[in-house]
Every structure is written in structure tokens, then in C-alpha cells.
Amino acid sequence: MNLGPGALPDPNIYYRTLKDNRLWIGATNNGQDMVFEVPEGAEVAPKDRAKAAKLGYVGNYTRLGNACWFTNIDHGRRHQPIALMTMADNLKFSRHRQIRENGYLPYDNYEAIEVPCIDAIPQDFDGVMGVPITFLSKHCPEQFVIVGLVNGKDDLVDIKTTKEYKQYREVRQTGEFTGANGGKIYGNPVIKGKPSKGNYFVCGEDSVYSTYARIFIKRRTS
């Protein structure tokens, strides 16, 4: 069974099947260019037609660079563990400056740490980690367990948020208020402090900012 975009209209079902290891990303391309046949006469951007032709598909074809397959058919790629360093080695040698300089920041509203890049996941950390959703294309079920999905919809998370931010106000980097309050980041992973770019939220002397959507994972120990 292969499932294309929109095949699972209920996001809760979609998340549960991923978490319960009943659905995963297929072996085809994993986020790279994918080619699709289109009906005769369908409008296709010339650049997409040209890219499809470059990949060997000439005629009624187009390409998408943000597509992937979800399936329950097993394949070898999903059992290849990610090559990772220990937390100590990441703090010293990670190619990501924010890890070397700031370490692994804890969330203000979840009992988990922020891991902004997949190759910075510490292989020896036993707690919960928030990782980018692109982790799904590299997830090895023998290496990690998915324990949550955090994207502002708390009903998709097994680890509940510990704090709300309705009393906070959103500001730009200039300090100008946007008119929005912290309710807009409900359920998102939140980090204390002021980010180097983008809007953030303040309440008195306290400031916080929200990350992008995160998959919550733990190292599999058995």
C-alpha cells in the first residue's frame, strides 16, 4: 500500500500509524526530485518538463522536488541506522556552530531537548529529543522510537505541554509589538531567550521563541 499526499485526511491517524511503526517513508528518492506522468494536454511548467526529461522521462511528465511516498511495504533503507556522534563529541566537533556554542537547549514547555539538525542527534542521550520532521526520511526503527509530533496540535502529542503563553506578546526583532499574543505558539516547542532572527514573545523580563515543527524521539535501548 502506497499513500500519496492527502490519502490520510485525519492527521491523528496519520501520526499514529507513523508512531506505531505501521507506516513509513518509501525507498524512492526520499525528498529528491520525483517524476510523475500527467494526462495529455496537462499544463506543465517548461522547467519541470525539462527536469523530467533530464531524468529520462520525455513527454507527458512533470517533476516535484518536495514529494515522497509513504508505505507499509518494508525496504532495506529504513533499517540503516544514522551515523551519529556522542553528545560530548557533538559539543566539540559538530559542524553546526549553534551546537558547539550553545549546546543542546532544553524546551521551556516540554521535557525534551532541541536538536535542530539530524546529524547532531547525540547517539548516547537517553532522554526525549525534538528533531526536524525530515528525520522521518532517515528513521531507523531499531535505532530510535518516535514518541511525539509537535506542530501546534497538542492532540498529536503523547508528551503534553507543561506551559501556556497566552500572557506573552509577540514582538519583532526591533521590539515592535505585532498585535498577536503567545496563544499562537500553543503546542509548539518553545525555547527561553531571544532568537538571532525572527519574531519572539515577551512577558515582563522573560522572552521565549518557538521552533519549527518537531518529531519527538528517544534512543531505543531494547
Secondary structure, 3 states (H helix, E strand, C coil): CEECCCCCCCHHHHHHHHHCCCCEECCCCCCCCEEEECCCCCCCCHHHHHHHHHCCCCCCEEEECCCCCEECCCCHHHHCCCCCCCHHHHHHHCCCHHHHHHCCCECCCCCCEECCCHHHCCCCCCCCEEEEHHHHHCCCCCCEEEEEEECCCHHHECCCCCCCCCCCEEECCCCCEEEEEHHHHCCCCEEECCCCCCCEEEECCEEEEECCCEEEEEECCC
